[in-house]
Each structure stands twice: as C-alpha cells, then as structure tokens.
C-alpha cells in the first residue's frame, strides 16, 4: 500500500459513444479458457463495445465467419491438439484475430503457435490484464475503438541494446526530454526496466521518482496505478519510472506485470519509452510484442555488428516483424574515429542505419553529470540535430500508425 499512498489512481474520462451498436465487436470464447466460467464483469466493462459470447465448439475458422475475434484453448501437453491448432491457423486468413490460451506451455510450443500467425498466446490460468492488453492491440489493428470507449492510447517505444555500453539509456533520456520540452504539451514517460543496472533516473537527476521495486511491491495490478500523478517530472517535463535502488533479479518482473504496466502507461501518457535490459526474457519478449516501435541501438564495432545481427534474427524468429524497427548507430564519427566503417556494419547486419548519432563525449558527459537536456547546455550541436532526427523517426511511426487506425 506504500505506493498507492504516494500516487492517485488517475483515469482518463470515458468518452460518450453516439451509437454503441455501430461499434459492436463480436468475440467468441472457448469456455475452457476461462475454466468453464464466463469472462468477468470487470473485463466486460473495460470493453463495452465487445459482445462476449461462448463458442459453439466448432473450429475457429468456421467461428470467424460470424464473429470478429476468437479466444481458443489448447493443451501444450497434447501434441496432436497443437498440430490440429497450427494446421487450422495456417489455413485461416484472419488468424491474427485468434488468441490462444495455452495450458502446460513450453517455449517451443509457444513459438510454434506464434509463427503460425496467432494474434497472441497467453498462458493459463487466465490473466485478465494480459487479455485486456491483447484485445486492445487486436482492436487497434482492426481500426476499431479500444477499451473505455475508444480512449487515446500512448505510443510505446522499446529500446533494444546490441550489448552493454552502447549508450542506449543516454539516448532514451535525451530523446524523451526533447519530446517533452518541445512536444506542445505531450505527456512523456521514460520507464527503466533494467532492474539490475538501470540509470535512467540518474541520467536525468530525478532522485525521488517511483521505482519498479515499489510497483512490484504494490497490491493489485500496475494497471490500477495513476503514473501521471505519481511520477516526479524532470525540468523538461518528462516523467521517469526509475529502476530499483538495489539489485533485483530479472525474473522479479512477470508478463502480467508488463501487461498491467503498459495498460496504465498507454492511458496516462502520449509517448512511453521502455529502456529494456540487454538480456532477453519472457517478459521482455512480451514488452516488445506490445510495443508500437523498436529502437535498436548499436556501435561501429565487429562485436556489436554480430550482436545486432543476432538481435534482428531473434526478432524475426519470435514473430515480431510486425513491429517497426528503427536502427540507430551511436558514436558514429565525431571526435573519435571508428575502427570499422559504417558501410561494413550495414552490410553485416543486412540493413542501413536510420539515424547516425555522432560521438560527443564531452557534451553528453556534461548532460549526464548535470541531469540536463543537452539543449540546456549548448544548442545547435551535431548531437542535438541527430537526436532531433531520432525524435522525427518516432513521430513518423506514430503518424503512420494513427493514419491506419492504430495509436
């Protein structure tokens, strides 16, 4: 309860819908996914435009002829059942609207179902925050209103690092501050999910922010937390959800925590930047799957080129090709010559860089030591211009998604 005494459970006001019938989405669910029960009234109230109805026992290909979304159940311990499910997914044109609840899961079975194109795979027993996050994403892809009557959803960007020491956290802090400072009132949040060695709050000198340790210790789902009211703003206006003050194991965060966290952050902010740890886990995979954009940060070196190539391959193998990836080369040129050319690295990773951020250790070091945006120290530098280009890339993806009925 300590966390909830520091913040209020802020909510956006529900918008009126002129004629809810015009926005009705039909969803058929396998009762086995809910242990024989119906979805809770809490879940239904989150999605007033969705009509939840029990399935008839027919295959989901036939069911999708009459409904918009299907929740299916499968048992990972029964290979023949998984084979049948995957065969049905392969032959289904609307398989992206199938959510699979999997009992007795294992990594390979989960990956197999995702590769066949299922909209999502959730683990049994049911986690309603996880299901709510999945439904929001599917409804957005359909161009339909999301929960709470079509309330706005913030744009979620995950930062991936091609190994440690590439400067991703400094880039995230400066980009977040730049958007908040010049974003015409946009609400921006930088979330440090590196619970072992995260430094985002230190880089912006935000000393009294809520930490992930407090979020994990709080009762209930993170979706109930009002982060906009509880997080301390930086001078630029960006708010920071900090890493814990003490070392925590990566497995302290669960997929359910990530689901609830992203629901709350989308609700409370226009732009959310997730600074992820270097290690891949089930929950980092989950965060990437729910992101609207991925920023991959690397350097000009042979080891980082190899690590970047592996990261890109992993995104493909995990079925994350639907999430746009912006490639950033940090410390490219400037006051320190690279040991390998940009062209050689681009050939090694199989794609060009989108943004080149020059080396300027003195300016970035001053910004980190003072906890300031670089524009507050010196304006018009090459470093600032490169960061503005990165902010432009984020804005371009947001605009494209908005035009397609997404965030």
ZIJO-V358516 format. One record per residue. N is the residue number from 0. RES is the residue in one small letter. SS is DSSP state (@ for helix, = for strand, . for the rest). PSI is psi in whole degrees, 0 to 359 (NA if undefined). BURIAL is + if it has 9 or more other C-alpha atoms within 8 Angstrom, else -. Layout:
n->{N:N}
res->{RES:RES}
ss->{SS:SS}
psi->{PSI:PSI}
burial->{BURIAL:BURIAL}
This chain:
n->{0:1:2:3:4:5:6:7:8:9:10:11:12:13:14:15:16:17:18:19:20:21:22:23:24:25:26:27:28:29:30:31:32:33:34:35:36:37:38:39:40:41:42:43:44:45:46:47:48:49:50:51:52:53:54:55:56:57:58:59:60:61:62:63:64:65:66:67:68:69:70:71:72:73:74:75:76:77:78:79:80:81:82:83:84:85:86:87:88:89:90:91:92:93:94:95:96:97:98:99:100:101:102:103:104:105:106:107:108:109:110:111:112:113:114:115:116:117:118:119:120:121:122:123:124:125:126:127:128:129:130:131:132:133:134:135:136:137:138:139:140:141:142:143:144:145:146:147:148:149:150:151:152:153:154:155:156:157:158:159:160:161:162:163:164:165:166:167:168:169:170:171:172:173:174:175:176:177:178:179:180:181:182:183:184:185:186:187:188:189:190:191:192:193:194:195:196:197:198:199:200:201:202:203:204:205:206:207:208:209:210:211:212:213:214:215:216:217:218:219:220:221:222:223:224:225:226:227:228:229:230:231:232:233:234:235:236:237:238:239:240:241:242:243:244:245:246:247:248:249:250:251:252:253:254:255:256:257:258:259:260:261:262:263:264:265:266:267:268:269:270:271:272:273:274:275:276:277:278:279:280:281:282:283:284:285:286:287:288:289:290:291:292:293:294:295:296:297:298:299:300:301:302:303:304:305:306:307:308:309:310:311:312:313:314:315:316:317:318:319:320:321:322:323:324:325:326:327:328:329:330:331:332:333:334:335:336:337:338:339:340:341:342:343:344:345:346:347:348:349:350:351:352:353:354:355:356:357:358:359:360:361:362:363:364:365:366:367:368:369:370:371:372:373:374:375:376:377:378:379:380:381:382:383:384:385:386:387:388:389:390:391:392:393:394:395:396:397:398:399:400:401:402:403:404:405:406}
res->{x:x:x:x:x:x:x:x:x:x:x:x:x:x:x:x:x:x:x:x:x:x:x:x:x:x:x:x:x:x:x:x:x:x:x:x:x:x:x:x:x:x:x:x:x:x:x:x:x:x:x:x:x:x:x:x:x:x:x:x:x:x:x:x:x:x:x:x:x:x:x:x:x:x:x:x:x:x:x:x:x:x:x:x:x:x:x:x:x:x:x:x:x:x:x:x:x:x:x:x:x:x:x:x:x:x:x:x:x:x:x:x:x:x:x:x:x:x:x:x:x:x:x:x:x:x:x:x:x:x:x:x:x:x:x:x:x:x:x:x:x:x:x:x:x:x:x:x:x:x:x:x:x:x:x:x:x:x:x:x:x:x:x:x:x:x:x:x:x:x:x:x:x:x:x:x:x:x:x:x:x:x:x:x:x:x:x:x:x:x:x:x:x:x:x:x:x:x:x:x:x:x:x:x:x:x:x:x:x:x:x:x:x:x:x:x:x:x:x:x:x:x:x:x:x:x:x:x:x:x:x:x:x:x:x:x:x:x:x:x:x:x:x:x:x:x:x:x:x:x:x:x:x:x:x:x:x:x:x:x:x:x:x:x:x:x:x:x:x:x:x:x:x:x:x:x:x:x:x:x:x:x:x:x:x:x:x:x:x:x:x:x:x:x:x:x:x:x:x:x:x:x:x:x:x:x:x:x:x:x:x:x:x:x:x:x:x:x:x:x:x:x:x:x:x:x:x:x:x:x:x:x:x:x:x:x:x:x:x:x:x:x:x:x:x:x:x:x:x:x:x:x:x:x:x:x:x:x:x:x:x:x:x:x:x:x:x:x:x:x:x:x:x:x:x:x:x:x:x:x:x:x:x:x:x:x:x:x:x:x:x:x:x:x:x:x:x:x:x:x:x:x:x:x:x:x:x}
ss->{.:@:@:@:@:@:.:.:.:.:.:.:.:.:.:.:.:.:.:@:@:@:@:.:=:=:=:=:=:.:@:@:@:@:.:.:.:.:.:.:@:@:@:@:@:@:.:.:.:=:=:=:=:=:.:.:.:.:.:@:@:@:@:.:.:.:.:.:=:=:=:=:=:=:=:.:.:.:@:@:@:@:@:@:@:@:@:@:@:@:.:.:.:.:@:@:@:=:=:=:=:=:=:.:.:.:@:@:@:@:@:@:@:@:@:.:.:.:.:=:=:=:=:.:.:.:.:@:@:@:@:@:@:@:@:@:@:@:@:@:@:.:.:.:.:.:@:@:@:@:.:.:.:.:=:=:=:=:=:=:=:.:.:.:.:.:.:@:@:@:@:@:@:@:@:@:@:@:@:@:@:@:.:.:.:.:.:=:=:=:=:=:.:.:.:.:.:.:.:@:@:@:@:.:.:.:.:.:.:.:=:@:@:@:@:@:@:.:.:.:.:@:@:@:.:.:@:@:@:@:.:.:=:.:.:.:.:.:=:=:=:=:.:.:.:.:.:.:.:@:@:@:.:.:@:@:@:@:@:@:@:@:@:@:@:@:@:@:.:.:=:=:=:=:=:.:.:.:.:.:.:@:@:@:@:@:@:@:@:.:.:.:=:=:=:=:=:=:.:.:.:@:@:@:@:@:@:@:@:@:@:@:@:@:@:@:@:.:.:.:.:.:.:=:=:=:=:=:=:=:=:=:=:=:.:.:.:.:.:.:.:@:@:@:@:@:@:@:@:.:.:.:.:.:=:=:=:=:=:.:@:@:@:@:@:@:@:@:@:@:.:.:.:@:@:@:.:.:.:.:.:@:@:@:@:@:@:@:@:@:@:@:@:@:@:@:@:@:@:@:@:@:@:.:.:.:.}
psi->{348:319:317:342:343:336:161:149:76:147:147:144:141:134:145:143:125:311:95:333:331:341:11:131:128:130:124:133:144:122:336:332:335:25:40:358:169:158:147:158:331:314:316:323:334:335:71:342:2:129:108:126:143:145:166:1:352:166:156:339:316:322:323:353:339:348:173:325:145:135:115:160:142:153:114:344:358:94:321:327:320:320:316:318:313:322:321:322:318:326:9:120:332:34:339:349:15:122:125:124:120:121:156:56:156:164:315:319:317:314:320:315:320:317:332:355:11:147:326:159:118:146:139:144:160:139:112:325:322:316:321:317:319:316:321:316:318:318:322:319:331:351:21:162:150:201:167:43:27:31:151:149:134:157:122:124:126:136:121:142:134:68:171:158:14:354:20:321:318:319:315:317:316:321:318:316:323:317:316:323:324:11:19:51:11:141:122:138:132:122:119:100:7:84:358:323:28:141:13:315:325:318:333:7:43:100:343:35:158:142:164:333:320:322:316:331:344:148:150:184:146:340:342:357:138:88:326:323:332:336:139:128:147:168:330:341:343:142:146:124:110:159:160:155:342:159:134:146:147:327:0:333:137:168:325:322:315:316:310:322:314:325:313:318:320:322:320:345:155:326:130:125:120:114:103:155:166:330:145:133:176:322:330:323:318:316:318:320:331:3:155:344:146:132:118:123:131:178:171:86:156:312:317:329:316:316:322:316:318:320:316:320:321:323:320:314:335:8:34:21:345:347:120:137:126:119:125:127:112:153:46:102:201:223:12:114:142:152:350:146:154:318:319:319:318:320:323:323:349:15:155:162:147:326:133:117:119:158:124:74:326:311:314:323:319:317:316:314:329:349:35:160:145:333:336:345:310:132:157:14:164:325:315:318:321:320:325:327:319:317:323:324:319:315:322:318:320:315:317:319:322:321:338:7:16:224:NA}
burial->{-:-:+:+:-:-:+:+:+:+:-:-:-:-:-:-:-:-:-:-:-:-:+:+:+:+:+:+:+:+:+:-:+:+:-:-:-:-:-:-:-:-:+:+:-:+:+:+:+:+:+:+:-:+:+:-:-:-:-:+:+:-:+:+:-:-:+:+:+:+:+:+:+:+:+:+:-:-:-:-:+:+:-:-:+:+:-:+:+:+:-:-:-:-:+:+:+:+:+:+:+:+:+:-:+:-:-:-:+:+:+:+:+:+:+:+:+:+:+:+:+:+:+:+:-:+:+:-:+:+:+:+:+:+:+:+:+:+:+:+:+:-:+:+:+:+:+:+:+:-:+:-:+:+:+:+:+:+:+:+:+:+:+:-:-:+:-:+:+:+:+:+:+:+:+:+:+:+:+:+:+:-:-:-:-:+:+:+:+:+:+:+:+:+:+:+:-:+:+:+:+:+:+:+:+:+:-:-:+:+:+:+:-:+:+:+:-:+:-:-:+:+:+:+:+:+:+:+:-:+:+:+:+:+:-:+:+:+:+:+:+:+:+:+:-:-:-:-:-:-:-:-:+:+:+:+:+:+:+:+:+:+:+:+:+:+:+:+:+:+:+:+:+:+:+:+:+:+:-:-:-:-:+:+:+:+:+:+:-:+:+:+:+:+:+:+:+:+:+:+:+:-:-:+:+:+:+:+:+:-:+:+:-:-:+:+:-:+:+:+:-:-:+:+:-:+:+:+:+:+:+:+:+:+:-:-:-:+:-:+:-:-:-:-:+:+:+:+:+:-:-:-:+:-:+:+:+:+:+:+:-:-:+:+:-:+:+:+:-:-:+:+:+:+:-:-:+:-:-:-:-:-:+:+:+:+:+:+:+:+:+:-:+:+:-:-:+:+:-:-:+:+:-:-:+:+:+}
